[in-house]
């Protein structure tokens, strides 16, 4: 079963989110694991779906203005959270990302760890060392219980928001490399996803048994795009 994670970012107002929810009710979601990551304000609209947060804070309670803790999210039934997304890495270093993953696991939530190289990293052929560093630091000291899982989404930061994704062969090669690192670290239960310019025009070329799922951004809030992507994956 493929996983589709929809990161709504800050695209939808309350009324737009309600309209998307109504339109999504007509889509056949059988044999698909769909996880929605709406804004905090729109959680209640999508309460009938598996919900994830776009971020979370690693301290349970305290004087942290505008933060939302994984502890509080878990009490509200949120089961997943993105961590380390490119939009957040400008504020969070690897140590903070590691603390957030530990907090999510402690609070019975599933982390969706986003990793990826920049355009400069790619040009300087530093992708392998960048991904290795991100994984080793994010997963440092992580020990999963048998029932716990981590989702790892490879998302080249320079492709986010664009129309052209990597070739499926390049994605598979990179995911194979990621798998070797994660296995060496000792993480047993994980899924490998791809994100970065995934849309209805290229999803057919991106399908592979070696890719467990896809992280969608802007295409996840366009009902026509989303429906076509889901149909193709199914």
N, C-alpha and C positions, 0 to 999 in steps of 0.2 A: 504494500500500500504506500503510495507516494504521499509526502507531506507538502502542503502549500501553506506558507506563512505570509500573511498579508500585513505589511507595515503601512498603516494609513498616514503616518507622519502627522502633519498639521493641515492636510488637504481638505478635510470635511467640516463644515459647520454642523450644528445640531440637526437642522432640517435636511441638509444633504445626506447626513449619516442615516436619518430615518428613511429617506427615499432609497438609498442603497440597500438597506436592510430589507425593505419590501421587495425590491427587484431580485435580491439574492434568494429569496424564498422560493423562486421558480427554478432555481438551478439544481440539477441532480448531483448530490454530493456523495453518493454511495461510492465505497472503495477509495475514498480520499480522506486523508486527515487534514482538515482545514483549521488553522489557528489564526485568529484575527487579533491584531495589535492596534486598536483604535486609540484615540486620545483618551486621557482619563475622563474627560467630560462625556464621552460617548460610550463608556463601558455598559451602561444600563441598556442602551439601544440594542446592543449585540449580545445580550446576556444568554441567548439561546445557543450560542456558539462556544467553542473552546476559546478562551480569552488569554491574551498575553499583554504584558505591559511593554511600552517602548523603552523603558529604562526603570531602574529601581535604585534605592539607596541602601547601603549596607549596615547602617545602624538602626535598630528597631524604633527608638523613640528619642526625641530630644529637640534642642533649639536649632533646627536646620531648615531655614526658610525655603519654601517652594519644593522641598524634597518629598518623595513618597517612598516609604520603606517597603522592602519585600515582606516584612512582617505584617504590615497593614494590608498590603495587597493580598497576601495569603488568607487573611481573615475575611476578605471580601470574595473569596472563591477564585481569584486569579491564579492560574496554574503555571503560566509561562512568563518569561521576560527576556527581551533582547538585552544584550550586554556587549559593550565594545563596538557598537555600530559606528561607522565612520563619522556620522554627525555628532557623536558623543565623545569620540577619542580626542577631539581638540580640548576637551575639559578633563577627561579621565586618563591618567597614565596606567601602565600595566599593573601597578600595585593596587590601584583602586578597582580595576576590572577584576582582579583576583579576589579581592574582598567582597565584591558584589556577587560573584559566583558562589563563594562560600556561604554568604548570607541567604541566597536563593535556595541552595540545597538544604541549609539548616531549617528553612521555613517551608519545606516540602514543595518547592517550585522547581520547574525545569528551566535551566539556563539555555538561551539560544545565543551562543558565542559567535560574534561576527569578527572575521579576520580578513585581511587583504592588504595588498601592496598599493603604494601610490604610483602615479605616472612616472615620477622620477626614479623610484625603486625599480620599476620595470625597465626604464631606459638604461639604468646602470647595472641591470641584470642581478639585482639584489633580492628578487622575489623569494627564493628559497630561505635565505637567512632571515628575512623579515617575518615570514610565516612561522619559521622555527622559533624565533624569539617571542612572537606574540603568543604562540601556543604554550611554550615552556613557562612563561611568566604568568599567563592567565590560569594555567592548570597546576601551578605549583602548590603542593600540599593538598590537592583535591583527592579525596578517597570516596568513591561512590558506594552506596549500599546496593544490594542486588536489584532493588526495585527502582533505582534512580537512573536517569538518562541525561546526557548532555547532547544538545543539537549544536553542530558546528557549521556555520554558514560561511563559505568562501565567497567573498564579494570584493573584487578589485575596485578600490575606491574611485579610480579614474573613470569607471564605466557607469557609476550610479547616476541615474537620470538621463542617460543617453539611449540610443536606439540599437546599437550594435553590441552584442554580447561576444564573449570569447567563443572560439570553436569548441565543439564538444570534445574533440581529442585533447585540446589544451586543458579543458576543465578536468577531464578524467585523469590526465597525467598529474595535475596539481592535487587533486583529491587523493590519488594514490600516495603522493608524497606526504600529504597531511596525515593519512591513515598510518603510515610508518612511524611518524613522530608521536601520534597519540597512542599507538600501541606500545611504543618504547616507554612513554611516560607511565603507562600502566592503566590507562582508562579503558574499561571493558565495554561499557554500554554507551554507544553514541551513534548519532546519525550524521551523515555528511550531506549538506545542501549547497546549492549554488544560487547566488544572487548577483545582480548587476546587469541592467538592461534586458531583463527577461520580459518579453511581450508576445502578443499573439502572432506576430510575423516571424519570430524565430524559435518559438517553443518547440516546434516539431523537430528542428535540427538539434535541440538540446536534450532530447530524451535519451536516457541510457539507464540500464539496470544498475550501473555503478553510481548513479546519483540518486540519493534517497528522497530528495525533494527540492523545492525552490522557494527562495525568499523574494517576494514581490514588493515593489514600492508603488510608484504612481499607477502602474497597470492594475493594481488591486482595488482602486477606487473608481475605475471606469467599468461599469457593468458589462459592456460589450467585450472589452478586453478580457476581463476576468472570466466570463462565461466561455469564451473561445479557448483560453488557456486551460481551464478545467476540462473541457470536452476533449481537447487534444491529449492531455495527460491521462485521462480515463481510457 
